[in-house]
């Protein structure tokens, strides 16, 4: 298989991937008459699921808000823009683990260790100890609920990025949803029975669909030499 990956194929992949990233824009208004093919959306969600995560713990969940009343409640109470969050084909909430949810001595780590990584009891016990040391002495977030939220929310953003890039690869438009009332997002999801606030919190939202019109400005970025430094 590696031998089949010729320089010509590699160049094609690089050009295609850069074109994908250049296609992606933060779309502000969606065409509410257009839906996403279920197989295409499944591809996007699979890409999010396959994102990397610190310590392989996948401290996120992905909630697709399809039920109209729930979606409207989320938009109304969080302050999301209706032309994005109601008109887009899909509204997705990415959640992340709280300190209790990802406690080194808790059930979640044991579940990931055994069900995902195939560890035995001794390996899980050793992993618990290593992970606690990582939190306490390496990144120094253990003991602070806010710092732990910051740690797990950053992991959820890795899943978000995978989803946005996968969507752009098949020319599905997107926009990440920040600047919301996060406490209300938590409450809406909890009241719907979708999260337990002791274990999970809202990290970031995203919408997927098709743009109502082309962006009026080109994609703008700083030049390569300003952004990248070799040291």
Secondary structure, DSSP 8 states (H G I E B T S, - for coil): --TT--HHHHHHHHHHHHHHHHH--B-SSB-TT----HHHHHHHHHHHHT---GGG---EEEEE--SHHHHHHHHHHHT--HHHHTTSSEEEEEEEE-TTTT-TTSHHHHHIIIIIT---HHHHHHHHHHHHHIIIIIS--TT-HHHHHHHHHHHHHHHHHHHHHHHHHTT-EEEEE-SS-HHHHHHHHHHTTS--TTTEEEEEEEEEE-BSS--SS------HHHH----
